[in-house]
């Protein structure tokens, strides 16, 4: 059974070292599902201290959305209407 503490140990000793080995200091995204161990207080504290994922992802999404031109949005809507 994977408890919050077991998951935290996996993050610290296996998952993050493997990610760092593969990606070095390059940016990566970590996505979790709604499993209870993912929301354990110590896990969330560790991730908050280790990653700025939420903030970086939000900034990236906002910047990408801001870069979409009105012409592109119009074309997407027209295309969707045609397909419907």
C-alpha positions in Angstrom: 0.0 0.0 0.0 1.3 3.4 -1.0 0.7 5.8 1.8 1.6 9.5 1.8 4.9 8.8 3.6 5.8 5.9 1.3 5.0 8.2 -1.7 7.1 11.0 -0.3 10.0 8.6 0.2 9.6 7.4 -3.5 9.7 11.0 -4.7 12.8 11.8 -2.7 14.8 8.7 -3.3 13.7 7.4 -6.7 11.4 9.6 -8.8 13.1 13.0 -8.5 16.7 11.6 -8.8 15.6 9.8 -11.9 14.0 12.9 -13.4 17.1 14.9 -12.6 19.3 12.3 -14.2 17.2 12.4 -17.4 16.5 16.1 -17.6 19.2 17.7 -15.5 18.2 21.3 -14.7 15.8 21.5 -17.7 12.2 22.3 -17.0 9.8 19.4 -16.7 6.2 19.0 -15.7 4.9 16.6 -13.0 1.3 15.5 -13.3 -0.4 13.5 -10.6 -3.9 12.1 -10.3 -6.2 12.3 -7.3 -4.7 9.4 -5.4 -4.8 10.2 -1.7 -1.0 9.9 -1.2 -0.5 12.7 -3.7 -2.4 15.0 -1.3 -0.6 14.1 1.9 0.5 17.2 3.8 4.2 16.2 3.7 4.1 15.4 0.0 2.5 18.7 -0.8 5.0 20.6 1.3 7.9 18.7 -0.3 6.5 19.5 -3.8 5.9 23.1 -2.9 9.4 23.5 -1.6 11.0 21.6 -4.6 9.0 22.8 -7.5 7.5 26.0 -8.8 5.4 23.9 -11.2 2.0 25.5 -10.5 3.2 29.0 -10.9 5.4 28.3 -13.9 2.7 26.3 -15.6 0.2 29.1 -15.0 2.5 31.7 -16.4 3.2 29.6 -19.4 -0.5 29.0 -20.1 -1.3 32.7 -19.6 1.5 33.9 -21.9 0.5 31.3 -24.6 -3.2 32.4 -24.4 -2.2 36.1 -24.6 -0.3 35.4 -27.7 -3.3 34.0 -29.6 -4.6 36.7 -32.0 -8.2 37.6 -32.5 -7.9 36.4 -36.1 -6.8 33.0 -34.9 -9.7 32.7 -32.4 -12.1 33.7 -35.2 -10.7 31.1 -37.5 -11.0 28.4 -34.8 -14.6 29.2 -34.0 -15.5 29.2 -37.8 -13.7 25.9 -38.2 -15.6 24.4 -35.2 -18.9 25.6 -36.5 -18.2 24.0 -39.9 -17.4 20.7 -38.3 -20.5 20.7 -36.2 
